[in-house]
Amino acid sequence: MFKPKNKQSHVSIEINDYVLRALVMKGSSLEQATIFEMELPKGIVDEATVKDEMELFNLLKLNLPKLGGKKQSARFFVPDPTILLKSFPHPSDVESTKLKEYVEMELGQSIHLPFQEPLIDVYDPIEGDGQAMMFAAAPEEVHKIKNLLLDIDLKPDAADIRALCNLRLLDHMQLLQSDKTYLIANWLINELSICIYSNGHVDFLRYQPIETDLSLWKATNISESEVDFSYTGENEDYRMLLADQVLELDRIMNFFKFSLHKGEKSVDEIVVMGDNPFLAQIQTVLQENLPLPIRIVNSGLIEHHFPGFRAKHASLLGLALKVV
């Protein structure tokens, strides 16, 4: 007789400008999970926007067995450039559980967003203060990825924000203290996502492109299911791009401290993570230029908590840990 699929099995999928990466859960434990990675040809995805849906569909369909097969539950990231974090006032008689309904009713009236029919999630950091926060995302790219997964007979059941997945992972590894404010910097090859987090809540989000020519990045298959990237241009040129981003981090922390919190709250620690091959060098540059502790989520740390996984899998691990 055929056995039904384990209900806890699912696939977590990452699609960015240069790689398709998936973590396939075959049961309830990450010890049973497998990783699949492949280079994405240039032009299919550009600045986190799917440009060639047919070619991406063909690649997903061709590799469907490596993504867990048909009817598998699937989750994916909301593209970072489409996400907005916004605070909003609300009447004191609106309960926390009704805030999402309130936002949906007030969109275009007292609450304005730069895109139509946004996907939203709402939370209330301090109940009763008349202020709440929402994550909003432009719907086009989310629907595009969702429909591609449906077209290859997967069952998308969650789209999550990378910053929240990173926080979920860091919390799981017990690396966050409730009395500290953290800046989590997630470095991909051509983008930087910044999240400031304190007291259990996200206070700030920012997406920064890194203007590197992806044709200068060489993909090397280190196994049938894993690919690494190396830079073939002048290392000093790329390090200059990273140094520019470090200066931007300093500006963001000053803005957070002085403009948002009038000097009463500041970042205590920076966490460096992501799939960027220069992660260790980024940590060094930050340590040389910023007077803060710099923690790196490197492959050694990930391997300690999740044997068989590496630094580049951190966000996917956080997505896989999501309770749906």
Secondary structure as a PSIPRED ss2 file (coil, helix, strand):
# PSIPRED VFORMAT (PSIPRED V4.0)

   1 M C   1.000  0.000  0.000
   2 F C   1.000  0.000  0.000
   3 K C   1.000  0.000  0.000
   4 P C   1.000  0.000  0.000
   5 K C   1.000  0.000  0.000
   6 N C   1.000  0.000  0.000
   7 K C   1.000  0.000  0.000
   8 Q C   1.000  0.000  0.000
   9 S C   1.000  0.000  0.000
  10 H E   0.000  0.000  1.000
  11 V E   0.000  0.000  1.000
  12 S E   0.000  0.000  1.000
  13 I E   0.000  0.000  1.000
  14 E E   0.000  0.000  1.000
  15 I E   0.000  0.000  1.000
  16 N C   1.000  0.000  0.000
  17 D C   1.000  0.000  0.000
  18 Y C   1.000  0.000  0.000
  19 V E   0.000  0.000  1.000
  20 L E   0.000  0.000  1.000
  21 R E   0.000  0.000  1.000
  22 A E   0.000  0.000  1.000
  23 L E   0.000  0.000  1.000
  24 V E   0.000  0.000  1.000
  25 M E   0.000  0.000  1.000
  26 K C   1.000  0.000  0.000
  27 G C   1.000  0.000  0.000
  28 S C   1.000  0.000  0.000
  29 S C   1.000  0.000  0.000
  30 L H   0.000  1.000  0.000
  31 E H   0.000  1.000  0.000
  32 Q H   0.000  1.000  0.000
  33 A C   1.000  0.000  0.000
  34 T E   0.000  0.000  1.000
  35 I E   0.000  0.000  1.000
  36 F E   0.000  0.000  1.000
  37 E E   0.000  0.000  1.000
  38 M E   0.000  0.000  1.000
  39 E E   0.000  0.000  1.000
  40 L C   1.000  0.000  0.000
  41 P C   1.000  0.000  0.000
  42 K C   1.000  0.000  0.000
  43 G C   1.000  0.000  0.000
  44 I C   1.000  0.000  0.000
  45 V E   0.000  0.000  1.000
  46 D E   0.000  0.000  1.000
  47 E C   1.000  0.000  0.000
  48 A C   1.000  0.000  0.000
  49 T E   0.000  0.000  1.000
  50 V E   0.000  0.000  1.000
  51 K C   1.000  0.000  0.000
  52 D C   1.000  0.000  0.000
  53 E H   0.000  1.000  0.000
  54 M H   0.000  1.000  0.000
  55 E H   0.000  1.000  0.000
  56 L H   0.000  1.000  0.000
  57 F H   0.000  1.000  0.000
  58 N H   0.000  1.000  0.000
  59 L H   0.000  1.000  0.000
  60 L H   0.000  1.000  0.000
  61 K H   0.000  1.000  0.000
  62 L H   0.000  1.000  0.000
  63 N C   1.000  0.000  0.000
  64 L H   0.000  1.000  0.000
  65 P H   0.000  1.000  0.000
  66 K H   0.000  1.000  0.000
  67 L H   0.000  1.000  0.000
  68 G C   1.000  0.000  0.000
  69 G C   1.000  0.000  0.000
  70 K C   1.000  0.000  0.000
  71 K C   1.000  0.000  0.000
  72 Q C   1.000  0.000  0.000
  73 S E   0.000  0.000  1.000
  74 A E   0.000  0.000  1.000
  75 R E   0.000  0.000  1.000
  76 F E   0.000  0.000  1.000
  77 F E   0.000  0.000  1.000
  78 V E   0.000  0.000  1.000
  79 P C   1.000  0.000  0.000
  80 D H   0.000  1.000  0.000
  81 P H   0.000  1.000  0.000
  82 T H   0.000  1.000  0.000
  83 I E   0.000  0.000  1.000
  84 L E   0.000  0.000  1.000
  85 L E   0.000  0.000  1.000
  86 K E   0.000  0.000  1.000
  87 S E   0.000  0.000  1.000
  88 F E   0.000  0.000  1.000
  89 P E   0.000  0.000  1.000
  90 H C   1.000  0.000  0.000
  91 P C   1.000  0.000  0.000
  92 S C   1.000  0.000  0.000
  93 D C   1.000  0.000  0.000
  94 V C   1.000  0.000  0.000
  95 E C   1.000  0.000  0.000
  96 S H   0.000  1.000  0.000
  97 T H   0.000  1.000  0.000
  98 K H   0.000  1.000  0.000
  99 L H   0.000  1.000  0.000
 100 K H   0.000  1.000  0.000
 101 E H   0.000  1.000  0.000
 102 Y H   0.000  1.000  0.000
 103 V H   0.000  1.000  0.000
 104 E H   0.000  1.000  0.000
 105 M H   0.000  1.000  0.000
 106 E H   0.000  1.000  0.000
 107 L E   0.000  0.000  1.000
 108 G C   1.000  0.000  0.000
 109 Q C   1.000  0.000  0.000
 110 S C   1.000  0.000  0.000
 111 I E   0.000  0.000  1.000
 112 H C   1.000  0.000  0.000
 113 L C   1.000  0.000  0.000
 114 P C   1.000  0.000  0.000
 115 F C   1.000  0.000  0.000
 116 Q C   1.000  0.000  0.000
 117 E C   1.000  0.000  0.000
 118 P C   1.000  0.000  0.000
 119 L E   0.000  0.000  1.000
 120 I E   0.000  0.000  1.000
 121 D E   0.000  0.000  1.000
 122 V E   0.000  0.000  1.000
 123 Y E   0.000  0.000  1.000
 124 D C   1.000  0.000  0.000
 125 P C   1.000  0.000  0.000
 126 I C   1.000  0.000  0.000
 127 E C   1.000  0.000  0.000
 128 G C   1.000  0.000  0.000
 129 D C   1.000  0.000  0.000
 130 G C   1.000  0.000  0.000
 131 Q E   0.000  0.000  1.000
 132 A E   0.000  0.000  1.000
 133 M E   0.000  0.000  1.000
 134 M E   0.000  0.000  1.000
 135 F E   0.000  0.000  1.000
 136 A E   0.000  0.000  1.000
 137 A E   0.000  0.000  1.000
 138 A C   1.000  0.000  0.000
 139 P H   0.000  1.000  0.000
 140 E H   0.000  1.000  0.000
 141 E H   0.000  1.000  0.000
 142 V H   0.000  1.000  0.000
 143 H H   0.000  1.000  0.000
 144 K H   0.000  1.000  0.000
 145 I H   0.000  1.000  0.000
 146 K H   0.000  1.000  0.000
 147 N H   0.000  1.000  0.000
 148 L H   0.000  1.000  0.000
 149 L H   0.000  1.000  0.000
 150 L H   0.000  1.000  0.000
 151 D H   0.000  1.000  0.000
 152 I C   1.000  0.000  0.000
 153 D C   1.000  0.000  0.000
 154 L C   1.000  0.000  0.000
 155 K E   0.000  0.000  1.000
 156 P E   0.000  0.000  1.000
 157 D E   0.000  0.000  1.000
 158 A E   0.000  0.000  1.000
 159 A E   0.000  0.000  1.000
 160 D E   0.000  0.000  1.000
 161 I E   0.000  0.000  1.000
 162 R H   0.000  1.000  0.000
 163 A H   0.000  1.000  0.000
 164 L H   0.000  1.000  0.000
 165 C H   0.000  1.000  0.000
 166 N H   0.000  1.000  0.000
 167 L H   0.000  1.000  0.000
 168 R H   0.000  1.000  0.000
 169 L H   0.000  1.000  0.000
 170 L H   0.000  1.000  0.000
 171 D H   0.000  1.000  0.000
 172 H H   0.000  1.000  0.000
 173 M C   1.000  0.000  0.000
 174 Q C   1.000  0.000  0.000
 175 L C   1.000  0.000  0.000
 176 L C   1.000  0.000  0.000
 177 Q C   1.000  0.000  0.000
 178 S C   1.000  0.000  0.000
 179 D C   1.000  0.000  0.000
 180 K C   1.000  0.000  0.000
 181 T E   0.000  0.000  1.000
 182 Y E   0.000  0.000  1.000
 183 L E   0.000  0.000  1.000
 184 I E   0.000  0.000  1.000
 185 A E   0.000  0.000  1.000
 186 N E   0.000  0.000  1.000
 187 W E   0.000  0.000  1.000
 188 L C   1.000  0.000  0.000
 189 I C   1.000  0.000  0.000
 190 N C   1.000  0.000  0.000
 191 E E   0.000  0.000  1.000
 192 L E   0.000  0.000  1.000
 193 S E   0.000  0.000  1.000
 194 I E   0.000  0.000  1.000
 195 C E   0.000  0.000  1.000
 196 I E   0.000  0.000  1.000
 197 Y E   0.000  0.000  1.000
 198 S E   0.000  0.000  1.000
 199 N C   1.000  0.000  0.000
 200 G C   1.000  0.000  0.000
 201 H E   0.000  0.000  1.000
 202 V E   0.000  0.000  1.000
 203 D E   0.000  0.000  1.000
 204 F E   0.000  0.000  1.000
 205 L E   0.000  0.000  1.000
 206 R E   0.000  0.000  1.000
 207 Y E   0.000  0.000  1.000
 208 Q E   0.000  0.000  1.000
 209 P E   0.000  0.000  1.000
 210 I C   1.000  0.000  0.000
 211 E C   1.000  0.000  0.000
 212 T C   1.000  0.000  0.000
 213 D C   1.000  0.000  0.000
 214 L H   0.000  1.000  0.000
 215 S H   0.000  1.000  0.000
 216 L H   0.000  1.000  0.000
 217 W E   0.000  0.000  1.000
 218 K E   0.000  0.000  1.000
 219 A E   0.000  0.000  1.000
 220 T E   0.000  0.000  1.000
 221 N E   0.000  0.000  1.000
 222 I E   0.000  0.000  1.000
 223 S E   0.000  0.000  1.000
 224 E C   1.000  0.000  0.000
 225 S C   1.000  0.000  0.000
 226 E E   0.000  0.000  1.000
 227 V E   0.000  0.000  1.000
 228 D E   0.000  0.000  1.000
 229 F E   0.000  0.000  1.000
 230 S E   0.000  0.000  1.000
 231 Y E   0.000  0.000  1.000
 232 T C   1.000  0.000  0.000
 233 G C   1.000  0.000  0.000
 234 E C   1.000  0.000  0.000
 235 N H   0.000  1.000  0.000
 236 E H   0.000  1.000  0.000
 237 D H   0.000  1.000  0.000
 238 Y H   0.000  1.000  0.000
 239 R H   0.000  1.000  0.000
 240 M H   0.000  1.000  0.000
 241 L H   0.000  1.000  0.000
 242 L H   0.000  1.000  0.000
 243 A H   0.000  1.000  0.000
 244 D H   0.000  1.000  0.000
 245 Q H   0.000  1.000  0.000
 246 V H   0.000  1.000  0.000
 247 L H   0.000  1.000  0.000
 248 E H   0.000  1.000  0.000
 249 L H   0.000  1.000  0.000
 250 D H   0.000  1.000  0.000
 251 R H   0.000  1.000  0.000
 252 I H   0.000  1.000  0.000
 253 M H   0.000  1.000  0.000
 254 N H   0.000  1.000  0.000
 255 F H   0.000  1.000  0.000
 256 F H   0.000  1.000  0.000
 257 K H   0.000  1.000  0.000
 258 F H   0.000  1.000  0.000
 259 S H   0.000  1.000  0.000
 260 L H   0.000  1.000  0.000
 261 H C   1.000  0.000  0.000
 262 K C   1.000  0.000  0.000
 263 G C   1.000  0.000  0.000
 264 E C   1.000  0.000  0.000
 265 K C   1.000  0.000  0.000
 266 S C   1.000  0.000  0.000
 267 V C   1.000  0.000  0.000
 268 D C   1.000  0.000  0.000
 269 E E   0.000  0.000  1.000
 270 I E   0.000  0.000  1.000
 271 V E   0.000  0.000  1.000
 272 V E   0.000  0.000  1.000
 273 M E   0.000  0.000  1.000
 274 G C   1.000  0.000  0.000
 275 D C   1.000  0.000  0.000
 276 N C   1.000  0.000  0.000
 277 P C   1.000  0.000  0.000
 278 F C   1.000  0.000  0.000
 279 L H   0.000  1.000  0.000
 280 A H   0.000  1.000  0.000
 281 Q H   0.000  1.000  0.000
 282 I H   0.000  1.000  0.000
 283 Q H   0.000  1.000  0.000
 284 T H   0.000  1.000  0.000
 285 V H   0.000  1.000  0.000
 286 L H   0.000  1.000  0.000
 287 Q H   0.000  1.000  0.000
 288 E H   0.000  1.000  0.000
 289 N H   0.000  1.000  0.000
 290 L C   1.000  0.000  0.000
 291 P C   1.000  0.000  0.000
 292 L C   1.000  0.000  0.000
 293 P C   1.000  0.000  0.000
 294 I E   0.000  0.000  1.000
 295 R E   0.000  0.000  1.000
 296 I E   0.000  0.000  1.000
 297 V C   1.000  0.000  0.000
 298 N C   1.000  0.000  0.000
 299 S H   0.000  1.000  0.000
 300 G H   0.000  1.000  0.000
 301 L H   0.000  1.000  0.000
 302 I H   0.000  1.000  0.000
 303 E H   0.000  1.000  0.000
 304 H H   0.000  1.000  0.000
 305 H H   0.000  1.000  0.000
 306 F C   1.000  0.000  0.000
 307 P C   1.000  0.000  0.000
 308 G C   1.000  0.000  0.000
 309 F C   1.000  0.000  0.000
 310 R C   1.000  0.000  0.000
 311 A H   0.000  1.000  0.000
 312 K H   0.000  1.000  0.000
 313 H H   0.000  1.000  0.000
 314 A H   0.000  1.000  0.000
 315 S H   0.000  1.000  0.000
 316 L H   0.000  1.000  0.000
 317 L H   0.000  1.000  0.000
 318 G H   0.000  1.000  0.000
 319 L H   0.000  1.000  0.000
 320 A H   0.000  1.000  0.000
 321 L C   1.000  0.000  0.000
 322 K C   1.000  0.000  0.000
 323 V C   1.000  0.000  0.000
 324 V C   1.000  0.000  0.000
